[in-house]
Amino acid sequence: MLLQTIADYAIREQRSTLPSEVVHHAKRAVIDWYAALLPGSVVAPATLLEQALAEDLDRGRARLASGRRATLRAAALINGAASHSVEFDDIYRDAGFHPGSPVISAALAAAQVHGVSGEGFLRGVIVGYEVSTRIGEAVMPSHYKYWHTTGTVGSFGAAAAVATILGCTREQFMHALATVGTFASGLQQAFRSQAMTKPLHGGHAADVGAMAAMAAAKGVTGALDLLEGEVGFGAAMSVDPDWSKATRGLGTDYHIVQVTFKNHGCCGHNFPSIDAVLLLKREHNFTHRDVRKIRIATYKAGLDIIDNAQPEGEYQAKFSLQYTVAHALVHGSVRLNAFLPDRLHDPEVRTLMQKIECVADPELSKGYPNQRAAQVEIETADGRKFAHFQPTRKGDPEMPLTDEELNDKFLELATPVLGDPKSRALLAELWATEKLANVSYDVSNRTTVRAAGEGILDPAVPV
């Protein structure tokens, strides 16, 4: 039974000697999660969830990004949604999955409520990543036709993380995953519109994962063949899942060291094309005004989501290949300010968008999800032609963000919310997580925290 093997790993990991590289990458994941959480916490839907769940706030020992007290499940839900809102959260490429939003949101809330040490918290994060990324690989790529992996697979990661932090027994761990599998959800239709639902997938996964682990710790049982059963998770939500991938390398080949950290503030399917056009611009010294035509060939699974030549509003723009590529060429980057109203209606960006042709390449499509590549060809008005094949993305394991670049990303995204001194203090605390007696990460005494709804962009801070 799959869950037995997974649980055996998780129980060993509660007391294992973790490789230093694994601990380091777990801290990188937490830092990156906070970088996405903080700006996401002061915009909808997180601000609206605080109103909707008011009865669960200002009590309990968990914390929202602002330091506001919350119950465990409310913190997991709101922080999970917030950390998935500005599209800067991490990716496990081979499963098409954002693990940080559901896993770390649930793990941190549980660790805060139960007074767990920094090391214990990181163990929960690691187990959550290792279990969920493998389940994701087992059901991909067919799962991605309809389902949003962060909402579905993420629920297993959240349950695994919280069960680890609670010190669940082998049987309790199995039942936590068995129970949460029936709550796994998240349809892709939700993020093919100008809606707020997609971030809620990460929050929901964190919430139901925490609930399943908390219930299992008290004796609630689930169907132990939930993954591979005749009408279980795999049968319902995938085509011919390869369950050998769900247990391969557990405890020896750590997936958390292979996580992608985003270098652009939009859907990750846009990244190889953005990287390619920025490289061509640097190498050939042309401007967006010189461009007559751009042709982008990329993989179909991504293009099905991001081929939108007329995005309506901020959210759709983050999922528009035409918009993000045009913005990168006009303004030099795709950061949070790329989706401010003046940028969304920038006539130069909109004009350039009409010159972009996007096609699905059969060969590149075959490489998904293990490879995210793009072939970009640009022709200028004076007849020059430039081409570049981008085999991977900046931030992927093959082209990782350095620790310094990750620090820069954190400070860029945190400073408009916390202010510079407080952001640097939090960053130092996060790098020392394994040494902490507890992981309160309490920012409530940091007087520069922005109020909900106050906005996230400070004109004094370059973004």
ABEGO torsion letter per residue (X at the ends): XAAAAAAAAAAAAAABBBBAAAAAAAAAAAAAAAAAAAAAAABOAAAAAAAAAAAABGBEABBBAAGBBBBAAAAAAAAAAAAAAAGABBBBAAAGBBAAAAAAAAAAAAAAAAGBBAAAAAAAAAAAAAAAAAAAAAAOAAAAAABBAAAAAAAAAAAAAAAAAAGBBAAAAAAAAAAAAAABBEBAAAAABBBAAAAAAAAAAAAAAAAAAAAAAAGBBBBAAAAABAABAAAAABBGBBAAAAABGBGABBAAAABBBBABBBBAAAAAAAAAAAAAAAAAGBBAAABABBBBBBBAAAAAAABBABBBEAAAAAABAAAAAAAAAAAGBBBAAAABAAAAABAAAAAAAAABBBBBBAAAAAAOAABBBBBBBBBBAAGBBBBBBBABBBGBAABBBBAAAAAAAAAAAAAAAAEAAAAAAAAAAAAAAAABABBAGBAAABAABBBBGAEABBAABBX
